[in-house]
Structure formats: C-alpha cells, structure tokens
Amino acid sequence: MKKRVAAALALFLFVFSFIGQQAFAEERTIEQEIIYHILVDRFNNGDYARDEAIDIEDPFAYHGGDIQGIIKKLDKLQEIGVTAISLSPIMANSEKGYHGYWIEDFFSVEEQFGTMEDVQQLVEEAHKRDMKVLLEFVINYVSVSHPWVDDADKQDYFTAQDKTEPEWMNQTAKLNLENPEVEAYLIEAANFWIDETGIDGFLLQAADEAPLSFLKNFTEKIKATNPNFYVLGDLLFSDENREEMIATVPLDAVDQLAVQKALTKVFTEPGKPVEEIFSIVQSNRGDKGLLFVDDMYTKRFTHSFAENGRNALTVWQLALTTMFTSPGVPVLFQGSEIPMLGETPEDIQKLVEFNSGEPDLKEFYTRISALRSTFPVLQYGDFELVGTSGAMSVFKRTYNGETMYIAINNDETSRQLDITDIESGMQLVGYLGDHIFREIEDGVYRIGLPRESAEVFSIQPDQGMNWEIILFAGGIFILFVVSVIVLSLKQKKQEQQG
C-alpha cells in the first residue's frame, strides 16, 4: 500500500509541476530553474552536412556536436525536468576551437555549430517547451588569431596572460577589461546576441578573472533593458573573491565551488558525514549559488565514486536529492543523467553516450526535479540543519508557513534521528520512497532511513490513510486528465505553427 501511495505521489508531482511550468514559465525566477550545461561540440550531431572538419580520433578537434543536435534532444531534456539550457560559447572560433574560447568574431556563429537561423530556431523550440536558453559569454579572452592581436593601435586592449591551464588558455590573448573601449565592445556584442536570438541569459565565463568594476558595469547595462534577463557567474579558478562579487555585482547566481568540492568528497565514499556539505550550505544561507558536481574540467562524479565500488543509482540519488533541495540552483553537466564516466579531459568531454544509461536514474531525475518544481519551499525556503546521526543528517526548509524536512543517509548502516519541533498530531510523509513517520510520543517524531538513501518529507495531519488515499487517487486522476488535455492542445498548437 505504501509503495502505491509513493507512486501516486510521484505522478502527482510530475503532473503538477508540468502544469505549473506551462502556466508560469515567463514568470520564473532563477531559484526555480534546473539548468543543463551543454558543451556544444561534444553533445549531439544533428547536421551531418557540417562533418568535414570532424576528427573524432583527435581529442582537440571538432567531434560534430551542433545546434541542430541540441534541438533534437530538447524533449529528452524536458523529460528529466530541465527548465533551462546553457550553451558553451558559440561565437566564431579559430581552427579546432571546439570549446568556444578561441573567439575570432564576437558577432557571428561558429560555422561548425550552425547558423544564426539555427540558434534562433533553438531558442524558439526551447521557448515552445517553456525552457530558457543561456549562452556562455567569454569576457576575458580572444584567440591569438583575433584581428586585434596584431593591430598596433589596439595593444592597450590587452593585458598580460599569466595562465597556461586549462590547455586552451595557451592559444588566447587576455583582454584588458579596464579599457573603456573593450568594455563598450563586449556590451555591444552582448546586446547583439540578445537582439538577434531572443536568448534568456548569459553565463559569464571565468568571472573570477574579471575586475569587479567591469562585472558590475556589464551586468547593470545588460539588465537595464530587461531586469529578468539572467546573468550568471562562472568561476574558472578560484572563489576567493566570490563573497565580494556577490555583494558588489547584481549577478543572479555564481558557482559554488566549495559546495561542489564537498559534494564530491562526501559522496565518493560511504560513511562520510553529510553534515560537511550542509555546514557549507548553511554558511552561504541566502546566497543564490550554482550547485553542481560535474563540469568539463574535473573528473566525472560517477568516475570518482565508481572507483570505490559505489552504485551509480544509489549515489546519484543522494547527490541529486541534496542538490535539488538545498538553497541554490542545480546545474547538470551533459551526460550526468546517463551517467557517463571520465577522468581525463578527453574522456570527460566525449560526445554524450545517448544509447547507454540507467533508466531508473533518468526516472529519478524526473521525480526529483518535479518535487523541486512543485514546492516553492524547496526553491526559496530558509535553511536549517536539524541534526546529525553518524553519516546521516536532516535539514529543513521553511517558506511562507510551509516546512519540509530532507534526510540524507550516507552511512553504511541504517540511522535514525528524533525531531522535536513539529506540533503534536501530525505525520511526516515522504515523496521519494514509502516512508511515513508518525508521532512516537508527545511532540517527538523519529526519522529512520536505510543505509545510503534519502527522503524528502512534508508535514501533514495524521488522520489515517483510507479516505486520504481515495481522495488523493481521485485528485491524481483529474490532474492526469487535465495534463493530457494540456499536452494535446499544446501539440496541436505546435503543429499549426509548424
């Protein structure tokens, strides 16, 4: 019976979150987004007419991913709950600039990826699915083959290049962002892409390398015409000035490198205390951070824990539950949903292996993303660490009178923890499994979880189950019918427009 209730809850969450996204997509804030970051050349080949420069055997050459390939996978991304896609730089690059960081022309699309019309089509198709499109915008570097580099009149456009890693850095010239002409040029380029494509935001690549004065001026001018346009900060090397950056620059969110390191460290092995993650999250309370475990530079998260014999489905459920219920914005790197392995940059950046994967993991992505999208408390709520038992911790989030509890057990044994701040006569109902915990004595509720598992609870009156199940099942049926109608109308509208 409990498992049927859990399945019904999962269906309810999916239907409710789908209808909510359809109705309120244009009003979404950054806290409501689930972002999927795409390395365009290594995602999906959708236009084979552009394959002349492809050499899959060369890890530093183009491998064929393009804009059309992204369009063809939008439905799959929507299925796992993605609300926004973030693309690696797509501006015209010098030869073998598959990563997008060797820019030669800020005002055109890299021909290996497609055309401006392809980008416009991608934005249009994403918007039909109520998904937003962000572009990674390079502010610090151009290719050494950029026309400015050999122009004697523009030598003050550059400053000393003091980095040699990652590998692509060796073929770049570093821009002098304190030069007003450079700043004006980049703002002009940014507005060009907004006007030409209708994108919804920028991810500022290597924001930690830019002066705060530049970041502030750039962001303010971009947001002046559209306050809802997202400007996010990518941290390439360090988060040392992150706190000052957040206080000074009106960015919508910035990478949380400390949380990423804690997530990887804790979940790589069983038995490590989850409290290590939560203490960092709690110290950043109120901070709109980007939460992630994978990116194009670090060993794949799956590879790290697989070396210790951990199960992919188990560990990803722990990590995703933590990411999707903590303060911040979850960001998924392409291939994480499969999940892909990779230790070296060559392996990490392989084309996404769409024909492989773990069906149960993809189903969990759908469920946890629906859970986050359904409950505003998981997006905006205050954060408090309630308690710890061994390697299990429980935290709660509170928003507008609603409270939810999240329990993460990374221990090698079952763990339990007593909660004492819930009024009498209630029960804790889990959304990820078949867990229901009732009051064991006056004002005491005991949460117990098996080893290596997670659960998200709402608080409900303890009124027994029979009528609740009947009414809930009826509500689920009604919501299912409504969702079918909405989907049918949307499909007919798209067919008419197409």
C-alpha positions in Angstrom: 0.0 0.0 0.0 2.8 2.5 0.9 4.5 1.9 -2.4 1.3 2.6 -4.3 1.0 5.8 -2.4 4.6 6.7 -3.2 3.9 6.0 -6.9 0.8 8.2 -6.8 2.7 11.0 -5.2 5.4 10.8 -7.9 2.7 11.0 -10.6 1.1 13.9 -8.8 4.4 15.8 -8.6 5.1 15.3 -12.3 1.6 16.4 -13.4 1.5 19.4 -11.0 5.0 20.6 -11.9 4.2 20.3 -15.7 1.1 22.4 -15.4 2.9 24.9 -13.2 5.7 25.3 -15.7 3.2 25.7 -18.6 1.4 28.5 -16.7 4.3 30.4 -15.2 7.4 29.9 -17.4 7.7 33.6 -18.2 7.5 34.5 -14.6 10.1 32.0 -13.3 13.0 33.3 -11.2 16.5 31.9 -11.1 15.6 29.9 -8.0 13.1 27.9 -10.0 15.4 26.9 -12.7 17.1 23.5 -13.3 20.0 24.2 -15.7 21.6 21.7 -18.1 25.0 22.9 -19.4 26.0 21.8 -22.9 29.4 21.6 -24.5 28.0 22.1 -27.9 30.6 20.3 -30.0 30.5 17.2 -27.7 26.7 16.9 -27.2 24.9 15.6 -30.3 25.5 15.7 -34.1 22.3 16.8 -35.8 23.6 18.2 -39.1 25.9 15.8 -40.9 26.5 18.3 -43.7 29.0 20.0 -41.4 31.2 17.0 -40.8 34.1 17.9 -43.0 36.2 19.3 -40.1 35.4 16.4 -37.7 38.0 14.1 -36.4 36.7 12.0 -33.5 40.1 10.4 -33.1 41.7 13.8 -32.3 40.6 14.9 -28.8 41.4 18.5 -29.7 39.4 18.6 -32.9 35.7 19.1 -33.6 33.6 16.0 -32.9 30.4 17.1 -34.6 28.0 18.4 -32.0 25.9 21.3 -33.3 22.8 23.4 -32.7 20.5 21.1 -34.6 21.7 18.3 -32.4 20.6 20.2 -29.3 17.2 20.9 -30.9 16.7 17.2 -31.4 17.3 16.4 -27.7 15.1 19.1 -26.2 12.2 16.7 -25.5 14.6 14.3 -23.7 15.9 17.2 -21.5 12.4 18.3 -20.7 11.5 14.8 -19.6 14.1 14.9 -16.8 12.9 18.2 -15.6 15.4 20.7 -17.2 14.0 24.2 -17.4 17.0 26.0 -18.9 19.9 25.0 -21.1 23.3 26.8 -21.0 25.4 26.5 -24.1 29.2 26.7 -24.3 30.4 29.7 -26.4 29.1 29.5 -30.0 30.8 32.5 -31.5 33.2 32.1 -34.5 36.4 30.4 -33.3 39.8 29.7 -34.8 40.7 26.3 -36.1 39.9 23.4 -33.6 38.3 25.8 -31.2 35.7 23.2 -30.3 35.3 24.6 -26.8 34.4 28.1 -28.0 37.1 30.0 -26.1 39.2 31.0 -29.2 37.0 33.7 -30.4 37.8 35.5 -33.7 34.5 37.2 -34.2 32.1 38.2 -31.5 29.3 38.8 -34.0 28.9 35.5 -35.8 28.1 31.9 -35.2 30.9 29.3 -35.4 30.1 27.6 -38.8 30.8 24.2 -37.3 27.9 24.7 -35.0 25.4 26.1 -37.5 24.0 29.4 -38.5 22.3 32.3 -36.7 19.0 30.9 -38.1 19.8 27.6 -36.3 20.3 29.5 -33.0 17.1 31.4 -33.5 15.3 28.1 -34.1 16.8 26.6 -31.0 15.5 29.5 -28.9 12.1 29.3 -30.5 11.8 25.5 -29.9 13.1 25.8 -26.4 10.5 28.5 -25.6 7.8 26.3 -27.0 8.7 23.8 -24.3 8.9 26.6 -21.7 12.7 26.2 -21.5 15.1 29.1 -21.3 18.3 29.4 -23.3 21.5 30.8 -21.8 24.8 31.4 -23.7 28.2 31.2 -22.1 29.8 34.6 -22.9 33.6 34.9 -22.9 34.6 38.2 -21.4 38.3 37.7 -20.7 39.9 36.2 -23.8 40.1 36.1 -27.5 42.0 33.9 -29.8 45.6 34.7 -30.6 44.4 34.9 -34.2 41.9 37.6 -33.4 42.4 40.7 -35.7 43.1 42.9 -32.6 46.1 40.9 -31.6 48.3 42.2 -34.5 46.8 45.7 -34.6 49.4 48.2 -33.4 46.6 50.6 -32.4 44.9 48.1 -30.1 47.7 46.8 -27.9 46.2 48.6 -24.9 43.2 46.3 -25.4 45.2 43.5 -23.8 47.0 42.7 -20.6 49.5 40.1 -19.6 48.3 36.4 -19.9 49.5 34.7 -16.7 47.7 31.4 -17.0 48.6 28.3 -19.0 45.9 25.9 -17.8 43.4 24.7 -19.0 45.0 23.6 -22.2 43.0 26.0 -24.4 44.5 29.0 -22.5 47.8 28.8 -24.4 46.0 30.0 -27.6 44.4 33.0 -26.1 45.2 36.7 -25.5 43.8 38.2 -22.3 41.6 41.3 -22.7 42.1 44.4 -20.7 38.7 44.8 -19.2 39.6 48.1 -17.6 39.9 49.7 -21.0 36.5 51.5 -21.7 36.7 50.7 -25.4 36.9 46.9 -24.7 34.1 47.1 -22.2 31.9 49.0 -24.6 32.7 46.5 -27.4 31.7 43.5 -25.2 28.5 45.1 -24.1 27.7 45.8 -27.7 28.3 42.2 -28.6 26.2 41.0 -25.7 23.3 43.2 -26.8 23.7 41.9 -30.4 23.1 38.3 -29.3 20.1 39.3 -27.2 18.5 41.2 -30.0 19.3 38.6 -32.7 18.4 35.4 -30.9 16.0 36.2 -28.0 18.1 34.3 -25.5 17.3 34.5 -21.8 20.6 34.9 -20.1 24.4 34.8 -20.1 26.9 32.7 -18.1 29.9 34.9 -17.8 32.9 32.6 -18.4 35.7 33.0 -15.8 34.1 35.8 -13.9 36.7 35.3 -11.3 39.3 36.6 -13.8 37.4 39.9 -14.4 37.6 43.2 -12.4 34.6 43.7 -10.2 34.1 47.1 -11.8 33.7 45.6 -15.2 31.4 42.9 -14.0 29.2 45.5 -12.3 29.0 47.8 -15.3 28.4 44.9 -17.8 25.7 43.3 -15.7 23.9 46.6 -14.9 23.8 47.6 -18.5 22.6 44.3 -19.8 19.8 44.2 -17.2 18.9 47.8 -17.7 16.5 46.9 -20.6 15.4 43.6 -19.1 15.7 43.0 -15.3 14.6 39.4 -15.8 17.5 38.6 -18.1 19.8 36.2 -16.3 23.5 37.0 -15.8 25.3 34.2 -14.0 28.9 33.9 -12.9 31.2 31.0 -13.8 34.3 30.6 -11.6 37.2 29.1 -13.6 40.0 29.1 -11.0 39.0 30.4 -7.6 36.1 31.5 -5.3 38.4 33.8 -3.2 36.5 37.0 -4.2 33.1 35.3 -4.6 31.6 36.9 -1.5 32.7 40.4 -2.6 31.5 39.6 -6.1 28.0 38.8 -4.9 27.9 41.9 -2.7 29.1 44.2 -5.5 27.7 42.8 -8.7 23.9 42.2 -9.4 24.6 38.7 -10.7 21.7 36.3 -10.4 23.8 33.4 -9.3 27.5 32.4 -9.0 29.3 29.0 -9.0 29.6 27.4 -5.5 33.0 25.7 -5.8 33.1 24.9 -2.1 29.8 23.1 -2.2 30.9 21.2 -5.3 34.1 20.0 -3.6 32.1 19.0 -0.5 29.5 17.0 -2.5 32.2 15.1 -4.4 34.3 14.5 -1.2 31.4 13.2 0.9 29.6 11.1 -1.7 32.7 9.5 -3.2 32.7 7.1 -0.2 30.1 5.7 2.1 30.2 6.7 5.7 31.4 10.3 5.2 29.2 12.7 7.2 26.7 14.7 5.1 27.0 17.4 7.7 30.1 18.6 5.9 28.0 19.6 3.0 25.3 21.2 5.0 27.6 23.3 7.1 28.9 24.9 3.9 25.4 25.4 2.5 24.3 26.9 5.8 27.3 29.4 5.9 26.1 30.6 2.4 22.5 31.0 3.5 20.6 33.4 1.3 23.3 33.0 -1.4 22.0 32.3 -4.9 24.7 29.8 -5.8 25.0 27.4 -8.8 25.1 23.8 -7.4 26.9 21.1 -9.4 29.1 18.1 -9.2 30.3 17.7 -12.8 31.9 20.2 -15.2 34.2 19.9 -18.3 37.4 20.2 -16.2 37.1 17.8 -13.2 36.9 14.1 -13.1 33.4 12.9 -13.7 31.5 12.5 -10.4 30.5 9.0 -11.4 34.1 8.0 -12.1 35.1 9.2 -8.7 32.7 7.1 -6.7 32.8 4.1 -9.1 36.5 3.7 -8.2 35.3 2.9 -4.7 32.7 0.4 -5.8 29.7 2.6 -5.1 26.5 2.0 -7.1 25.6 4.8 -9.6 21.9 4.9 -8.9 22.4 5.0 -5.2 25.0 7.7 -5.1 23.3 9.9 -7.7 20.1 9.7 -5.7 21.9 11.0 -2.7 23.7 13.8 -4.6 20.7 14.9 -6.6 18.4 15.0 -3.5 21.0 17.2 -1.8 21.4 19.5 -4.8 17.7 19.8 -5.7 16.5 20.5 -2.1 19.3 22.8 -0.9 19.4 26.6 -1.4 20.8 27.4 -4.8 20.3 26.5 -8.5 21.0 22.9 -9.6 23.2 22.7 -12.7 23.7 19.4 -14.6 26.6 18.9 -16.9 25.8 17.0 -20.1 25.9 13.2 -19.7 25.4 13.2 -15.9 21.9 11.8 -16.4 23.3 8.6 -18.1 25.7 8.7 -16.1 29.0 9.0 -18.0 32.5 8.1 -16.8 35.6 10.1 -17.5 38.9 11.0 -15.7 40.9 12.9 -18.3 39.6 16.0 -20.2 39.5 13.8 -23.3 37.1 11.4 -21.7 35.2 13.9 -19.7 34.4 15.8 -22.9 33.4 12.8 -25.1 30.2 13.0 -27.1 27.3 12.2 -24.9 26.5 8.4 -25.0 22.8 8.7 -25.5 22.4 5.0 -26.3 23.6 3.9 -22.9 22.3 4.8 -19.4 20.4 3.8 -16.4 16.6 4.0 -16.9 15.9 4.1 -13.1 18.3 7.0 -12.7 16.6 9.0 -15.5 13.3 8.3 -13.8 14.7 9.6 -10.5 15.8 12.8 -12.3 12.2 13.3 -13.4 10.9 12.7 -9.9 13.3 14.9 -8.0 13.0 17.8 -10.5 9.2 17.6 -10.3 9.5 17.7 -6.5 11.6 20.8 -6.6 9.4 22.5 -9.2 6.2 21.7 -7.2 7.2 23.1 -3.8 8.3 26.7 -3.5 9.8 26.0 -0.1 12.5 23.9 -1.8 13.3 26.9 -4.1 13.1 29.9 -1.7 12.9 28.5 1.8 15.2 29.2 4.8 17.7 26.5 5.5 18.4 24.9 8.9 20.4 21.9 9.8 18.2 20.0 12.3 20.5 17.3 13.4 23.0 14.5 12.6 23.3 10.8 13.4 26.5 9.2 12.2 26.7 10.0 8.4 23.0 10.9 8.2 21.8 14.5 8.5 18.4 16.1 8.5 17.8 19.6 7.5 14.6 21.6 7.0 13.5 24.4 4.8 10.7 26.9 5.7 8.9 29.3 3.5 5.5 31.2 3.9 4.4 28.9 6.7 5.4 25.7 4.9 8.1 23.4 6.2 9.7 20.4 4.6 12.4 18.1 6.0 15.2 16.4 4.0 17.1 13.4 5.3 20.2 12.2 3.6 21.9 9.0 4.9 25.3 8.4 3.5 26.1 5.9 6.2 26.9 2.2 5.8 24.1 1.3 8.3 20.6 2.5 9.0 20.3 5.6 11.0 17.5 7.4 12.9 17.1 10.9 14.3 14.4 12.4 16.6 12.7 15.6 15.5 11.0 17.7 18.2 9.9 20.9 16.6 6.7 19.6 15.0 3.4 20.0 16.7 1.5 17.0 18.0 -0.9 15.1 15.8 1.0 15.3 12.6 2.9 12.9 10.4 5.9 13.1 8.1 5.1 11.8 4.6 8.0 11.0 2.2 7.9 11.7 -1.6 10.8 9.6 -2.8 10.1 6.3 -1.1 7.4 4.7 1.1 8.3 6.4 4.3 5.6 7.7 6.7 6.6 8.6 10.3 4.1 9.3 13.0 4.5 10.8 16.4 6.1 8.3 18.8 5.4 10.3 21.9 4.3 13.9 22.7 6.0 16.1 20.1 8.6 13.5 19.1 8.9 12.2 15.6 11.6 9.7 14.7 13.0 9.7 11.2 14.7 6.4 10.2 16.4 5.7 6.9 18.2 2.6 5.5 21.8 2.9 4.5 22.7 5.1 1.6 19.2 6.5 1.0 17.4 9.9 1.0 13.9 11.2 1.6 12.0 14.4 1.4 9.1 14.9 3.8 6.1 17.2 4.1 4.2 17.6 7.3 0.5 16.5 7.2 -2.2 15.9 9.7 -2.3 12.3 11.0 -5.9 11.4 10.0 -5.4 7.8 8.9 -4.9 6.6 5.4 -8.1 5.3 3.9 -10.0 8.4 2.9 -6.8 10.2 2.2 -5.9 7.5 -0.4 -9.3 7.6 -2.0 -9.4 11.4 -2.3 -5.8 11.6 -3.4 -6.3 9.0 -6.1 -9.3 10.9 -7.4 -7.3 14.1 -7.5 -4.5 12.3 -9.3 -7.0 11.1 -12.0 -8.3 14.6 -12.5 -4.8 16.1 -12.8 -3.9 13.3 -15.2 -6.9 14.1 -17.5 -6.0 17.8 -17.3 -2.4 17.2 -18.2 -3.4 15.1 -21.3 -5.7 17.9 -22.4 -2.9 20.5 -22.0 -0.4 18.3 -23.9 -2.9 17.7 -26.7 -3.7 21.4 -27.1 0.0 22.3 -27.0 0.8 19.7 -29.6 -2.0 20.9 -31.9 -0.8 24.5 -31.5 2.8 23.5 -32.4 1.6 21.6 -35.4 -0.4 24.6 -36.6 2.6 26.9 -36.1 4.9 24.4 -37.8 
